Amino acid sequence: MALKLSKTNPQGSNTDTIQLKCRYCQARCVKAGKERNGKQRYVCTVCKKNK
């Protein structure tokens, strides 16, 4: 698995923002469609590796 899930709450509000960090470069990952089995797919904004 190339990505690590971490919860952050930068504004201090009651809602949690889930951000994915790349396992290799620790950069932010963004949504990039879905896999065949229906799971969400993510791609790193820096190294372009995907999960």
Backbone as numpy.savetxt, mean C-alpha at the origin, in Angstrom:
# Nx Ny Nz CAx CAy CAz Cx Cy Cz
5.70 -11.99 -0.10 4.86 -10.82 -0.10 5.74 -9.58 -0.10
5.51 -8.67 -1.02 6.39 -7.53 -1.20 5.97 -6.29 -0.44
4.78 -6.25 0.11 4.30 -5.04 0.74 3.95 -5.27 2.19
4.09 -4.22 2.99 3.79 -4.30 4.40 2.66 -3.33 4.72
1.67 -3.77 5.47 0.53 -2.95 5.82 0.79 -2.24 7.13
0.62 -0.91 7.13 0.78 -0.17 8.37 -0.34 0.86 8.48
-0.92 0.97 9.67 -1.98 1.95 9.90 -1.37 3.24 10.41
-1.79 4.35 9.84 -1.34 5.64 10.31 -2.55 6.55 10.47
-2.42 7.53 11.30 -3.48 8.48 11.54 -2.85 9.87 11.68
-2.44 10.50 10.55 -1.68 11.74 10.61 -2.46 12.95 11.13
-3.77 13.01 10.92 -4.54 14.17 11.33 -5.01 14.07 12.78
-4.91 12.92 13.38 -5.37 12.75 14.74 -6.87 12.59 14.86
-7.55 12.31 13.75 -8.99 12.14 13.78 -9.34 10.70 14.18
-10.62 10.41 14.25 -11.07 9.08 14.65 -10.96 8.05 13.54
-10.81 8.48 12.30 -10.74 7.54 11.18 -9.29 7.15 10.91
-9.06 5.86 10.71 -7.72 5.36 10.40 -7.50 5.36 8.91
-6.33 5.78 8.49 -5.93 5.73 7.09 -4.95 4.59 6.94
-5.24 3.66 6.04 -4.34 2.54 5.83 -3.43 2.86 4.65
-2.14 2.85 4.90 -1.16 3.11 3.85 -0.27 1.88 3.72
0.00 1.50 2.49 0.90 0.38 2.25 2.30 0.92 1.96
3.28 0.30 2.59 4.67 0.67 2.37 5.37 -0.46 1.63
6.21 -0.10 0.67 6.97 -1.09 -0.09 7.98 -1.78 0.83
8.07 -3.08 0.69 8.99 -3.88 1.50 10.46 -3.56 1.18
10.72 -3.14 -0.04 12.09 -2.95 -0.50 12.60 -1.52 -0.30
11.76 -0.51 -0.58 12.25 0.87 -0.50 11.48 1.74 0.50
10.48 1.18 1.17 9.68 1.88 2.19 8.90 3.08 1.66
8.70 3.14 0.35 7.92 4.22 -0.25 6.43 3.87 -0.19
5.59 4.84 -0.47 4.14 4.65 -0.45 3.70 3.87 -1.68
2.71 3.00 -1.49 2.13 2.23 -2.59 0.72 2.73 -2.88
0.30 2.63 -4.13 -1.02 3.08 -4.54 -1.78 1.93 -5.20
-3.10 2.06 -5.24 -3.93 1.04 -5.86 -3.64 0.95 -7.35
-3.67 -0.29 -7.88 -3.36 -0.50 -9.30 -4.23 -1.61 -9.86
-5.54 -1.51 -9.69 -6.44 -2.50 -10.24 -6.66 -3.67 -9.29
-7.12 -4.79 -9.85 -7.41 -5.98 -9.06 -6.77 -7.20 -9.69
-6.48 -8.20 -8.84 -5.95 -9.47 -9.31 -7.10 -10.34 -9.80
-6.78 -11.46 -10.45 -7.81 -12.35 -10.99 -8.74 -12.90 -9.92
-8.20 -13.11 -8.71 -9.02 -13.67 -7.63 -9.84 -12.60 -6.91
-9.75 -11.34 -7.35 -10.57 -10.27 -6.79 -9.88 -9.41 -5.74
-8.67 -9.76 -5.33 -7.96 -8.97 -4.33 -7.46 -7.66 -4.94
-7.34 -6.64 -4.09 -6.81 -5.35 -4.54 -5.34 -5.48 -4.87
-4.90 -4.82 -5.93 -3.50 -4.86 -6.34 -2.88 -3.49 -6.07
-1.63 -3.48 -5.61 -0.92 -2.24 -5.29 0.41 -2.20 -6.02
0.90 -0.99 -6.31 2.19 -0.82 -6.95 2.95 0.28 -6.21
4.26 0.09 -6.07 5.12 1.07 -5.39 5.32 2.29 -6.29
5.29 3.47 -5.72 5.43 4.70 -6.51 6.88 4.97 -6.91
7.84 4.33 -6.23 9.25 4.57 -6.52 9.88 3.47 -7.36
9.86 2.23 -6.85 10.54 1.13 -7.54 9.63 0.37 -8.50
8.33 0.70 -8.53 7.35 0.13 -9.46 7.12 -1.37 -9.29
7.53 -1.94 -8.17 7.21 -3.35 -7.89 5.77 -3.43 -7.45
5.12 -4.54 -7.80 3.71 -4.66 -7.42 3.45 -5.93 -6.67
2.30 -5.97 -6.04 1.86 -7.13 -5.30 0.61 -7.66 -5.97
